[in-house]
Amino acid sequence: MADQNDPLLTIDDLKVYFPVSKSLFQREQQFVYAVDGISFSVKKGETLGIVGESGCGKTTVGLAILKLIDATSGKIHFNGEDYSDNKTANSAKLREEMQLIFQDPYSSLNPRMSINRIIGDPMEIHGFCSKKDKVAKVAELLKKVGLQPEYGNRYPHEFSGGQRQRIGIARALALNPLLIVGDEPVSALDVSIQAQTINLLMDIQEELNLSMIIISHDLAVIEHICDKIAVMYLGKIVEMGTCEEIYNHPRHPYTQALLSAVPIPDPKKQHKRILLTGDVPSPINRPTGCHFSPRCVYATEECFSTYPDATEPVPGHQVCCHNLLSA
């Protein structure tokens, strides 16, 4: 077991490459560099937000941590154990300690199964309850996520989107996990329901002292729920730090552009929007040097030739940029 002061989850130089089918005239094997050497840690009771544009690799990171896809290389240490080896990892134990909240509350629930089975079967299979006690355990979980205990006899089609996501949260809590990965957990919900779901996750985390990784493109959601933020671009983390530091003192031009797109509710406050030119480069044929250089107005000759190392302008705030911007 891990020491109380050790991180619950440590990711070291994680890489996930997907091979591309070779054509008749292609000499070398090509890869989609979905995740290309990222490192971070999550402490007990801490929430890390992973943000970035679609296709940056943030969902792939979550799936690799959960061992739902195989990592190409890198180290994954969780709760004092090494799960880096895809072949020898204890999948049953990992399923208990790590759980996933899916993005789509409609397709993530089996329409042929009752809620008692959706939530209760994993508990019975993993030995958390007997078949006799399953219904009572499901009722407790439904009550915890704000649903009526008698809903266990119903089927997914009888619920709204917000209620289905609450059922998904209850299913994630069924095996008493230490870490929950939320892959865009509120993006498919109405704005008012989003706020209720976020508050529910925060209340459950405080009550159970859970660690969470929230994957999202919505920076307003990330700001509300997360302690730390990792900003990804084309498979790499370009900036990482505490929520307060990233939002108040963004250093990377990509982070500044993302934050400028967040609406401000005060109409009197001036808000300058930073518009990025061009499209996101292909993860197969990435630019040499800094991957963001073709879209960066501050790019120099060094940016086009050498990928920047991570530096810390202030302790705990990591930035990969040759030309650190003022906060």
N, C-alpha and C positions, 0 to 999 in steps of 0.2 A: 504494500500500500504506500501511497505517496505521503510525504510529510505534509503537515497542515499548511506550511508556508510555501510549498512547491506549487507551481501551476498545475491545474487539473489537466489541461491539454497543451502540448507543445508540438508545434509543426516546424520542422527544420528542412529547408531547401526542397520543398515538395514540388514535384513535377508530374504533370499528366499530359502525355502526348498521344494523339490518336493517329494511327497510320492512314494514309490516303491510298486508295487503290491505284496501282501503277498502270499506266497506259502502255501500249505496244512500243512506243518510241521513248519512253522514260527510262533513263539509266539509273537514277538514284531514287530511293524510297523517300517520299515526302511525308511530313507530319503536320497535323494541326496542333500547334503549341498552345493548348487550352490553358494550362497552368505551367509557369516556367520559373520555378525556383523561388517560392515564397516561404517566409518564416514568420511565425507569431506565436503567442501563448495566450491562454485564457485561464484566469484564476477561478477558484471556487466562488460562486455567487456573482461573477462578473458577466457583463454582456458586451460582446464584440459585434460591431456592425461592419459588414462588408458591402461596399457600394461601388458602383461603376455602371457604364453603359451596357446595354445588351450585348452579349458576346464577349465580355471581358474575362470570363472564366470564373465568376464568383459562385455560380451554382455548382460547377465542377469541383470546386474546393470543398463545398459541403458534402457532396456525394463521395468524394475520396476520403474524407474524414470518417464518414459513416461506413466505409468499406463497401459501398454500393457499386463503385467502379474501382478498378485497380489503379494504383498510382504507378507511374513509370519508375520513379525513384524518390528518395527523400525519407525522412524519419517522422513517424507519428507516435508520440508517447502520450498515453492517456491513463490517468489515475495510477501512475507509477509503473505501468507496463508498456512494453514496446509492441505496437501493432503494425510495424512497418512491413513485415513479411506477409504478403497477401495470402500465402498458402497455409501458414501456421497460426494465423490470428484466430483467437477463440470467438467465433462468430456469435454463438449463443450468449455468452457473457456480454459481448459488446452490444448486442441488441437490447439487453436489459439496461445498460448504463448510458447508451446514446439513443436518442429518439429524434424523429423528423416530423415537422409540421409542414404539410404540402401546401403549394401555392393555390391549387384549385380545389375548393371544398366539395365540388360536385363529382369530379372524376376520382377523387382519392378515397371515396367510400364505396364499398361493394353494394350495389343496389339489391342484391339477392339476400343479403344478410340483415338481420335485425340489429339494432344498436347494442342489445345485450351480447350478441355474438361478436360484433365488430370490436367492442372494447373488452369483453370478457374472455374471449377465446385465447388471446395472448397471455392473459394472467393465468389461465388454467394450464396452458401448454408449458409455461415457464415455472409452474409450481407456486405461484403467488396466492392462489386460492383453489379450493376444491370446486367441483361442478355444482355442489349444493350451495356454496356461498357466493357463486359468481354473480347472480342477479343482485344481491345485496351490495357487493363491492362496486358493481357498475352504477347502482343508484347513488352511492357515496360520491363517485367521480362526477356524475352528471350534476349533482348538487353543487360540487366544488366549482364547476365551470358555469354555473348560473342557469342550469336547465332543470326541469321537473324530473324527479326520480322515476316517475312512471313512463317517461319517454323511452325507456329501454325496450319496450315491446314494439315500437314503431320502426319504420324503414326509412332510409335516407331521403326518398322522394317526398316524404311528408314534412320536411323541414325547409326553412329558408336558408339562404347562403350563410348568413351570420351564425345561425344555429348549427349548421353543418360544420363550420370551422370550429365552433366550441366542442363539438363531438370529436373532431380531429385532435383538438388539444387534450381532451379527456383520454383519448386513445394513447397519445404520446406520454401521458402521465401514469398510465396503467401499471408500468413495470418499475416505478420509482426511479427514474433515470437521474444521472448526475449532470448530463448535458443534453440540451435540446437545440437542434438546428432548425431554424424557421426559414424556409425558402419562399420569400415574398409572401409571408403569412397573411397579409391584409390587402394585397394589391387587387384581388378579385372582389372585394367587398365595397359597399357604398361608404361614403366618407363618414357618416354618422356611426355606422357599424364598425368602421376601422378604429375609431377612438375607443369604443367599448371593448373591442378585442385587444387592443394595445394595453389598456388599463387592466384587463383581466390577466394578461401575461405578466405584467409588472407585479400585480398582487400575488400571483402564484409563485413567481420567482422569489419575492421577499419572504413568503410563508415557508417555502421549501428550501430556500438557499440554493436554487438551481443556477447553473451556468448556462448561458445562451449565446448562440451565434445567429444573428439576424441578417439575412441576405436580402438586400433591397436596392431599388433604384430611387426610392423616395427618401430624400434627405431629411424631410420634415419628420418622418416616422423614426428614422435613425437617431435624430437629435433628441427625440422625446424618450427613447427607451434604452439607449446604449451608453456604456461607460467609455469604451474605446471605439475608434473607427479606423478601418483599413480601406484605403481608396485603391481600387484596381484598374489597370489599363492594359489591355492586350496580354493578359496572363501574368502580369507582375504587379506587386504592390508599389505604388509610386509615393504614397504618403501614409503615415500611420501615427496616431497619437490619441490623447484623451479627447473626448467629445468637445469639451470646452476649448481646448487648444486648437483643434482643427477648425471649429466654426468661427472662432474669434481671430485666429492667426494662421490662415491657410498659406502655405509657402509654395506649393507646386502650382504651376499655371493651370493644370487640368482640374485640380481641386477647386481653385478659384472660379473656374468656368462653371463647374457643377453647382457650386454654392450660389452663384449669381442667378441661376435658373429657379431657385426656390422663391416662391411668391412671399411677399411681405404684407401682412394684413393692414399695416398703417399706410394710408394713401399719401400722407404728408411726408413720409420718409423717402429720400432720394435713393434710388436703387439702379445701379449701372449694370446692365446685362453684358456679359462677355460671350460673344458668338464665336464658336470654333469654325474654322473653314475646313473644307474637305471632308472626306469620309474616314471612318475607322479602317486602318490598313488590314489586309488579310492576315489571319493568324497562321497561314501557311507560308506566305512570303512577307515576313516582317521587315520593316526598315532596319538598316544597320544603325548602330549607335542607339540613342534614345528612341524608343518606339513612338514617342509623342512628338518628336522633332518636326515631322512634316506638317503638323497642325499648330505648332507653337510659334508665337510671334517673337519670342525671346531667343529662339534657337541660334546657336553659333556654329562655327565649323566643328568644334569639339563635340557638340551635341549630335551631329550627323555621323560621327566616326566612332565614338566610344560611349557605351552605356554607363551612366553615372552610378557610383557606389552610394550606398545609403549613408547619410550624414545626420547628425543631431544638432540643429541650431539651438535647441534648448533640450535639457534632459527629458527623455521619453518621447520626443517628437522626431520621428524619422522621415527624411525626405530624400528621394532619388532625383536629384536635379543638379546640373552643372552651374546653373545661375539661380541660386536661391532668391526668391522674391521676398521683399519686405512684408512683414506681417501687417 
